[in-house]
Amino acid sequence: MINSPREKILASLAAVAVAVALLLESGVELPLQPFADLDTAITEATSQADEHQRQINRLLHDLHALEEAAGRSLPADPGRASALYQAWLVQQLNNSGIEAATVNPSIPITDEFLGHRIPFSIECDASAAAIATFLDRFSGSPLLHRITNLQIVNSSNGFDDNHRLAVSIEALALPTAPEVDALPEPIVSSDPAASLASLFENHTLLTLPQPPEPAVIAENTSPADTGTPPDATTTPDPPAPTEPDPPEPPQPPTPKYSPAQSLQFIGSILSGETRRAWFVDRRSGDEHFAAVSEDVSVPELTVEVLAVTDDSVTVLYRTKRVRLRLGQTIALPAAPFRGKQNLSANQEN
């Protein structure tokens, strides 16, 4: 117990010293704590900024990829995309040597992220080399499309070079794709060894080898059969001189296509409210576009367009109305079409 004044003074001084020490210790920690909190906040903000920058880089990469993909997409409008791609397929089949082919689109499939997926089917009869050339052209195209099913069946007892081709295709029409009037041509490799068609230059992998020709056995003739003694020697008579045949007069070149076979309908294009028919001249490769009441002229042939739909065109040819479907000409050689009518144009009365 503190009784004396001296002890009271010492106790008071001790209490003051403890209080001063506590105040000094608090006074050192309090100014430094905000700096520690600020350092922690800066560290967290820096980490978040780095993560945001990584997200921005990913978004920029995806945006660049989307812009690049939009340039290889079909047009955003599914109807226009279907018409353009159908005409493109017909043209690639023709360039591969396949003319009598059916190219049918299906109803576009709406996709939440991809816009529209447009299915197509192709059926035709062709040689193995023509089929390989078409597959080369398809794979060399920059378009966003793919083959979902492919069947090639030999349709001629395994010996003739004739095959039945059935292909299912799916093409993309992205919502950001620009409107175009034509699709790009495929890039075919200039190296023959890199193409599938080179496998069929000297042989085909899809047909059986031809059966060997029967051997011809020469009859054995003895001297007794010819009436010549065994020891007799005969000298063959020298061949009589022959005069060379006179050269044949040069024949005029035969055109590959007649005028009626040259103009081929390959598609229709909707520009605003006007639909135009798309033709190609098979002799020169020139393309022609015409709307209703407009004329289409190629050498030795002029027709007037009377009506244009998604997959057909009606023209006035020699005072008659002629309706052409995709891939048809005014006069296409008759060819069977899956048990239905021939591919030649149907003339309307």
C-alpha positions in Angstrom: 0.0 0.0 0.0 1.3 3.4 -1.0 1.3 5.8 2.0 4.2 8.2 1.7 4.2 11.1 -0.6 7.4 9.9 -2.2 5.8 6.5 -3.1 2.8 8.3 -4.6 5.1 10.4 -6.8 7.0 7.4 -8.0 3.8 5.5 -8.8 2.5 8.5 -10.7 5.7 8.8 -12.7 5.6 5.0 -13.5 2.0 5.3 -14.7 3.0 8.3 -16.9 6.0 6.4 -18.3 3.8 3.4 -19.2 1.2 5.7 -20.8 3.9 7.6 -22.8 5.4 4.3 -23.9 2.0 3.1 -25.1 1.3 6.3 -26.9 4.7 6.3 -28.6 4.1 2.7 -29.7 0.6 3.6 -31.1 2.0 6.7 -32.7 4.5 4.7 -34.8 2.0 2.0 -36.0 -0.9 4.3 -36.9 0.9 6.3 -39.6 2.3 3.2 -41.3 -0.9 1.1 -41.5 -2.5 3.1 -44.3 0.6 2.6 -46.4 0.4 -1.1 -45.8 -3.2 -1.2 -46.9 -2.4 0.9 -50.0 0.4 -1.5 -51.0 -2.0 -4.4 -50.7 -4.6 -2.6 -52.8 -2.0 -1.8 -55.5 -0.9 -5.4 -55.7 -4.5 -6.6 -56.1 -5.3 -3.9 -58.7 -2.1 -4.8 -60.6 -3.2 -8.5 -60.7 -6.7 -7.6 -61.8 -5.3 -5.3 -64.5 -3.1 -8.1 -65.8 -6.1 -10.4 -66.0 -8.1 -7.8 -67.8 -5.4 -7.3 -70.3 -5.2 -11.0 -71.0 -9.0 -11.0 -71.5 -8.7 -8.1 -73.9 -6.0 -9.9 -75.8 -8.2 -13.0 -76.1 -11.1 -10.8 -77.2 -9.0 -9.1 -79.9 -7.8 -12.4 -81.1 -11.3 -13.8 -81.3 -12.5 -10.6 -83.0 -9.8 -10.9 -85.6 -10.6 -14.5 -86.2 -14.3 -13.6 -86.5 -13.6 -10.9 -89.0 -11.4 -13.4 -91.0 -14.1 -16.0 -90.8 -16.8 -13.6 -91.9 -14.8 -13.0 -95.1 -15.0 -16.7 -95.8 -18.6 -17.2 -94.9 -21.7 -17.3 -97.1 -23.8 -14.1 -96.9 -25.7 -13.5 -93.7 -29.1 -13.8 -95.4 -29.9 -17.6 -95.5 -32.0 -17.3 -98.7 -29.3 -15.5 -100.6 -26.6 -17.7 -99.1 -28.4 -20.8 -100.3 -28.9 -19.6 -103.9 -25.3 -18.4 -104.2 -23.8 -21.6 -102.7 -26.1 -23.8 -104.9 -24.8 -22.0 -108.0 -21.3 -22.3 -106.8 -21.6 -26.1 -106.3 -23.0 -26.5 -109.8 -20.1 -24.5 -111.3 -17.5 -26.6 -109.4 -19.1 -29.8 -110.6 -19.1 -28.6 -114.2 -15.5 -27.5 -113.9 -14.7 -31.0 -112.6 -16.4 -32.7 -115.7 -19.6 -33.6 -113.9 -22.6 -32.0 -115.7 -25.6 -34.2 -115.0 -25.7 -33.7 -111.2 -28.6 -32.9 -108.8 -27.7 -30.2 -106.1 -30.5 -29.8 -103.6 -30.5 -27.4 -100.6 -32.4 -28.1 -97.4 -34.0 -25.8 -94.9 -31.4 -23.6 -93.2 -30.8 -24.5 -89.5 -30.7 -21.5 -87.1 -27.8 -21.5 -84.7 -27.6 -19.2 -81.7 -23.9 -18.5 -82.2 -23.2 -19.3 -85.8 -26.1 -17.7 -87.6 -27.3 -20.4 -90.0 -26.1 -23.8 -91.1 -27.3 -24.6 -94.6 -27.4 -28.3 -95.6 -26.9 -29.5 -99.2 -27.0 -32.9 -101.0 -25.3 -33.8 -104.2 -26.0 -37.0 -106.3 -24.5 -37.8 -109.7 -22.8 -40.4 -111.8 -19.2 -39.7 -112.8 -15.8 -41.2 -113.4 -13.3 -41.6 -110.5 -11.1 -38.9 -111.9 -14.0 -36.4 -112.1 -15.0 -37.2 -108.5 -11.4 -36.7 -107.3 -11.2 -33.4 -109.1 -14.4 -32.2 -107.5 -13.1 -33.2 -104.0 -9.8 -31.4 -104.7 -11.7 -28.2 -105.7 -14.0 -28.5 -102.6 -11.2 -28.9 -100.2 -9.2 -26.1 -101.9 -12.1 -23.6 -101.3 -11.7 -21.0 -98.5 -15.4 -21.2 -97.7 -16.7 -22.3 -94.3 -18.2 -25.6 -95.4 -17.6 -29.3 -94.7 -18.6 -32.7 -96.0 -20.8 -34.5 -93.4 -21.3 -37.7 -95.4 -19.7 -39.2 -98.5 -20.6 -42.3 -100.4 -18.9 -43.5 -103.6 -20.3 -46.8 -105.1 -19.1 -48.4 -108.3 -22.2 -48.7 -110.5 -20.9 -50.7 -113.4 -20.0 -54.2 -112.1 -16.6 -53.1 -110.9 -14.8 -52.8 -114.3 -16.0 -49.6 -116.0 -15.0 -46.3 -114.7 -18.5 -45.2 -113.6 -19.4 -44.4 -110.0 -22.4 -43.2 -108.1 -21.5 -40.2 -105.8 -23.7 -39.1 -102.9 -22.4 -36.2 -100.8 -24.0 -34.4 -97.8 -22.6 -30.9 -97.2 -23.1 -28.2 -94.6 -22.1 -24.5 -95.2 -22.1 -21.6 -92.7 -23.7 -18.2 -93.1 -22.4 -16.1 -90.2 -24.5 -13.1 -89.0 -21.5 -10.7 -89.5 -20.8 -11.9 -93.1 -20.9 -9.2 -95.8 -23.3 -9.3 -98.8 -21.6 -10.5 -102.0 -22.7 -11.3 -105.5 -20.3 -14.2 -106.1 -18.3 -16.7 -104.0 -14.5 -17.2 -104.3 -13.1 -19.8 -106.6 -11.1 -22.7 -104.9 -7.3 -22.6 -104.8 -6.1 -25.7 -106.5 -2.5 -26.8 -105.8 -0.2 -26.5 -108.7 1.7 -29.6 -107.6 0.1 -32.6 -109.3 1.4 -35.0 -106.6 -0.5 -33.0 -103.9 -3.9 -33.5 -105.5 -6.3 -36.5 -105.2 -6.9 -36.4 -108.9 -3.3 -37.4 -109.6 -4.0 -40.8 -108.2 -6.3 -41.5 -111.2 -4.0 -40.3 -114.0 -2.7 -43.8 -114.8 -5.0 -46.0 -112.7 -8.0 -45.7 -110.5 -8.3 -46.9 -106.9 -12.1 -47.3 -107.2 -12.3 -49.8 -110.0 -11.1 -53.4 -110.4 -8.3 -54.2 -112.9 -9.5 -55.1 -116.4 -9.6 -58.8 -117.0 -6.6 -60.0 -119.1 -7.1 -60.6 -122.8 -7.2 -64.3 -123.8 -3.8 -65.4 -125.1 -3.6 -66.2 -128.8 -1.8 -69.5 -129.5 -0.2 -69.8 -132.8 -0.7 -73.1 -134.7 2.4 -75.2 -135.1 3.0 -75.8 -138.8 5.5 -78.5 -139.8 7.4 -78.6 -143.1 5.1 -81.4 -144.2 2.1 -79.1 -143.8 3.6 -76.4 -146.0 4.8 -78.8 -148.6 8.4 -77.4 -148.3 11.2 -80.0 -147.9 13.1 -79.8 -144.6 16.4 -78.9 -146.3 15.0 -76.4 -148.8 15.8 -72.8 -148.2 13.5 -70.1 -149.4 14.2 -66.4 -149.9 11.2 -64.1 -149.2 10.2 -61.9 -152.0 11.0 -58.2 -151.4 7.9 -56.1 -150.6 6.5 -54.2 -153.4 7.0 -50.5 -153.3 4.0 -48.6 -152.1 3.2 -45.0 -152.7 2.3 -42.9 -149.7 -1.4 -42.0 -149.2 -2.3 -38.5 -150.2 -2.8 -36.2 -147.2 -6.4 -35.8 -146.2 -7.8 -32.3 -146.5 -7.9 -30.5 -143.1 -11.3 -30.8 -141.4 -12.9 -27.7 -139.8 -12.8 -27.9 -136.0 -16.0 -29.2 -134.5 -17.4 -26.9 -131.7 -17.7 -28.6 -128.4 -21.1 -27.1 -127.7 -23.9 -25.9 -130.0 -25.4 -22.5 -129.4 -28.3 -24.1 -127.6 -26.0 -26.1 -125.4 -23.7 -23.2 -124.6 -25.9 -21.1 -122.4 -26.2 -22.7 -118.9 -28.4 -21.5 -116.0 -26.4 -21.9 -112.8 -28.2 -19.7 -110.2 -30.4 -16.7 -109.3 -29.4 -13.7 -107.2 -31.6 -11.4 -105.3 -30.3 -7.8 -105.3 -32.7 -5.7 -103.3 -36.1 -6.4 -104.7 -34.8 -7.5 -108.1 -34.0 -11.2 -108.8 -31.5 -11.8 -111.6 -30.7 -15.1 -113.4 -27.1 -16.1 -113.6 -25.9 -17.8 -116.8 -22.5 -19.0 -117.9 -21.3 -19.4 -121.6 -19.8 -22.9 -121.6 -17.7 -22.2 -124.7 -16.0 -19.1 -123.4 -16.6 -19.2 -119.6 -18.2 -15.7 -119.6 -20.9 -15.0 -117.0 -24.1 -13.2 -117.8 -26.8 -11.7 -115.5 -30.3 -10.7 -116.5 -33.6 -9.8 -114.8 -37.1 -10.2 -116.2 -37.6 -8.6 -119.6 -33.8 -8.4 -120.3 -32.0 -10.3 -123.0 -29.0 -12.6 -122.7 -26.8 -12.9 -125.7 -24.0 -15.3 -126.6 -22.6 -16.0 -130.0 -25.4 -17.2 -132.3 -28.0 -17.2 -129.5 -30.2 -14.6 -127.8 -33.0 -15.3 -125.3 -35.3 -13.1 -123.3 -35.8 -13.7 -119.6 -39.5 -14.0 -118.8 -39.4 -15.2 -115.1 -36.8 -15.9 -112.4 -37.3 -18.0 -109.2 -34.9 -19.4 -106.6 -34.0 -22.4 -108.7 -35.4 -21.9 -112.2 -35.6 -19.4 -115.0 -38.1 -19.2 -117.9 -36.8 -17.7 -121.2 -38.2 -17.1 -124.6 -36.4 -19.2 -127.2 -37.5 -19.2 -130.8 -41.0 -18.1 -129.9 -41.3 -20.8 -127.2 -41.2 -20.6 -123.4 -38.4 -22.8 -122.1 -38.1 -23.4 -118.3 -34.6 -24.2 -117.1 -33.6 -25.5 -113.7 -30.1 -25.2 -112.1 -27.4 -26.7 -114.3 -29.6 -27.0 -117.4 -29.1 -25.5 -120.9 -31.5 -24.8 -123.7 -30.7 -28.2 -125.2 -28.9 -30.5 -122.8 -28.1 -34.1 -124.1 -30.7 -36.5 -122.7 -29.6 -38.2 -119.5 -31.5 -40.2 -116.9 -32.3 -38.3 -113.7 -33.0 -40.7 -110.8 -36.0 -42.3 -112.6 -37.6 -39.0 -113.4 -37.6 -36.8 -116.5 -34.4 -36.2 -118.5 -32.2 -33.2 -117.6 -33.0 -31.6 -121.0 -35.0 -28.4 -120.8 -38.8 -28.8 -120.6 -40.5 -26.7 -123.2 -43.7 -25.2 -122.2 -46.5 -24.6 -124.6 
